[in-house]
């Protein structure tokens, strides 16, 4: 089965590229080779290369595996953590109840 090519907006592509760069820098700071990280994550070196390049077709699970190997798995919990827009939209839809009579 052939996969369809994923097409992203330029802004999103640059975010993925920056994320890949950050993962690569984390690997280099730890003085780990691409082969070591790929082996520990259970992926091929070419998949690690795709992650470090920010290729959009790479699965989120692969990113998570590599981040786990680098000790950065808790960073995944920061994704969409502070949903400012969502909270504003939710607050707009909240109805305020009637106040209780004053004593």
Secondary structure, DSSP 8 states (H G I E B T S, - for coil): ---------HHHHHHHHHHHHHHHHHHHHTT--HHHHHHHHTS-HHHHHHHHHT-TTS-HHHHHHHHHHTT-GGGGGGTT-S-HHHHHHHHHH----------
